[in-house]
Amino acid sequence: MESKTVKRSDIERLVREALSKKLPGPPAAGSPPNDLKVNISARHMHISQANLEVLFGPGHRLEVLRPLYQEGQFAAKETVTLIGPRNRIIPNLRILGPCRSLTQVELAFTDGIQLGFDLPVRQSGDIDNTPGGYIMGPKGLVEIPKGIIRAARHVHMGPVDAEYYRVRHQDRIRLRVKAAGCTTVFEDLLVRVDPSFKLEAHLDTDEGNACHMEEAESLELFA
């Protein structure tokens, strides 16, 4: 039986092809399909319909104050008071709509210090083994046993953006914010991919202040 000698160049090609399927690479050539928007996500709350009715009365529905960048999302007119350990409070905590299946509060690191919480960094919806607290509205009081977190920095994108940046849902990516005399790179942005999403990164208020986001000259996502 005649044996074949495999060329080194063929082996290297096969290895490169295998790695390219598993490892993120640089963005595809050409201009990004969509402009990157980076928004600072101030402290806020997502709420279930059941908890909303306890706080604001039976049958209450959220009223739109202003739409947010992602389609269908909005800042509501309704605000609440968050009560933490030793009765420390954050008043006027904005609710974001529409209602969700669970209640969750997203704060920055310094908010946690103010309230006396040691806040874990979690992606939205991952609230097991997180601290809870009391939420006071005009018509009632709700105790949530868990759900107060620091939201993991993340970026929303559609499938076309994900293909350009060569990432998949739940991958991690970096964000470079260039401001005069203060260029900052954020590691480990969680990638969230959905056909309904527009390209948008979310940082919290502490992160936005640290990178001088209001004075940003350029924004860049990279692996």
Phi, psi and omega in degrees: 000130184279129179267151180252139176266123180274128180289145177301322181297325178292320178298314181297322179296316180296320179296316179299318181295320180294317181292324182295336179281339184253329186255140176292145178244187177292161177305153178297158181295154180097178181284149176302145181292336181219148176289142180276128174251132175241120180245144176271122182265100178290163179311138181198178183223139167255145190221148173277157179298321181298314179291325177301318183289330174293318185282327187239358177109152182304136177078005183293142176236143180296141176256139183282125171269311177201146177287151174262176186294321179283137184303132176085350180264146182207154168277129182271160175291335186285137173230160181225175174248126178264128181248122181254194179303147179056030175060023171286143187230157165237111179276166173056041176283119186286137173267136174255141181245172003282176180299152179241180181281344179221161178260133185212137178246131180245120183235165172270168181303315181291331173298319179299319177298316181301320183274341184092022179261143166261095191275129174281151175270120183222155169280156184305133179094343180267085189243007176296141179059040174243158182290158175240187180182190180252142178236126183247129175242183182291340184243355183182180182231134178240134170258121175258125183287343180201169173118007177259117190221167159264120181289133176298134176302140188206169178224130174272141175202154175273173182302325180294319177294318180299322178294319180296314182275357177059051177228163176239167176306131180079003171289178176238148181216167180251155177233125176254124177248116180258117173233160183303114178072010183208072175273128185233137175246124176261125178271161165062039170290128178287129180269126177240116186249130176203143180302336181276350187278143166261154185291112184204128174260146179241126170242158175272178186296322178298315181293320179296319178292322183296327183259007181056050185303325181296340180251017183297135178261331178205154180228138184213132171261139177204156184283000000 
